[in-house]
Amino acid sequence: MYYFVKKNISIILFFIPLSFVIGVAITEFLVLLSIIFFLIFNRDKTQFSNPKIIFLFLFSTYIFINSFFQIDVRSKDLLVSSLFHFRFVIFAISIFYISELMNDFKNKKYFLMFNFFLLILMIDAVFQFFNGSNVFGYEIIGGRVSSFFKDELVLGSFLIRLLPFFFWFIFFFKFDLKKNQYFIVIFLSFYLISIYLSAGRTSFFLCTVLIILTYLIIKDLRRILTFSILNLIIFILFVSYFKLGNSNPGNKLFIKTFKQIGIIDIKKDKNVNENNILSKNFKIYSEDHEGHIKLGLKLFNENKIFGVGPKGFRHYCRTVNFDPSVGICSTHPHNILIQIISELGLIGLLFYVVAAIYVLFNFFRSVFNKNFTTEYLAFYSATMGLIINLFPFIPSGNFFNNWISIILYYNIGLYLYSYKKCISND
């Protein structure tokens, strides 16, 4: 029984990301299951003396102390999850441990199942775009395709955050890219098309960043990426020329974005060429996003060292009934860098900067040393996953949101495994 469980526990690595489609409650149950498995069966206690793990525990301890002293006990929903943030660190270690078990058995069938379910999701997204509703009757909302996520407009964010995992598994299992080239091209073509149809500006931008990094560093995927991008361009031109589909992703991704930023100012004056109007009222991302940033900076200035506490932005907005004197309220600042400095202060920023320097240093050092074995390609994939999850210069989700945290620490678990396989053995 023990042998059977160890051999098949890797299935949880594939079910955790996919479970987001069903609901975060299922995801959290699987996270708990992976933690329990690790705590029961792991006999190697050296992980807890690993400097990287100690760093993560220090960060979670700081979050615990900060939230305990700064978040009003009356806001229990904000306080409790922050107090137990350390569970994500244990989750990352459990992913690292399960990855080692998967390396012992190399069971590819679960990865093929993972690809199959993702492909169904993407085909459904394309069907929803052309039909107006998906196979379950979920309709397009606000011009954005959501597929099985129904009224949650997270399809693009979900896909872009899982794409580095897909690359990581390809190199982990040492898939023959030439032999499987046609399948991967079809798969990635649907992937890019689905991200485009989701009309999520952040996910589209991060997808562009990931493609550029992958193209520059992982030459094994260049040919596949080239054909996949060409298929995306052909799809966009085809649906645009024949005016197909029940939404206009391009308008939201580009025209609306330029309008909100202030690059163009669209007016109704028929005598004016609207595409040539440069607005003098430039905004950072949009008026709302700029308002969130102003409020975040105001809160930072009130407590530069410690910030206003984890989820303190939302807590503050509740105290003023979402009507602040400066800026615009929301549940979070919609930018990871602003959230860290406003809620965790300079100490939180120090953790972020140290982690970023460490990750980028090992990344570029390995690239410059021309380490391109399959183990290193998996390491680069996990690193790029961290880069897009922690990218500081664009709008982002709530850093303390369970959905975001699970994806981030899942990625950290894969990174820790690949780091051990590559950097630790240099």
Secondary structure, DSSP 8 states (H G I E B T S, - for coil): -HHHHHHHTTHHHHHHHHGGGT-HHHHHHHHHHHHHHHHHH---GGGGG-HHHHHHHHHHHHHHHHHHHHS-TT-HHHHHHHHTTHHHHHHHHHHHHHHHHHHHH--THHHHHHHHHHHHHHHHHHHHHHHSB-TT--B-BTTB--GGGTT---HHHHHHHHHHHHHHHHHHTT--TTTTHHHHHHHHHHHHHHHHHHT-HHHHHHHHHHHHHHHHH-GGGHHHHHHHHHHHHHHHHHHHHTT-SS--HHIIIIIHHHHHHTSS-----TTS-GGG---S---SSSHHHHHHHHHHHHHHHH-TTTTT-TTHHHHHHHHTTT--SSS---SS-SSHHHHHHHHTHHHHHHHHHHHHHHHHHHHHHHHHTT--SHHHHHHHHHHHHHHHHS--SS----TT-HHHHHHHHHHHHHHHHHHHHTGGG-
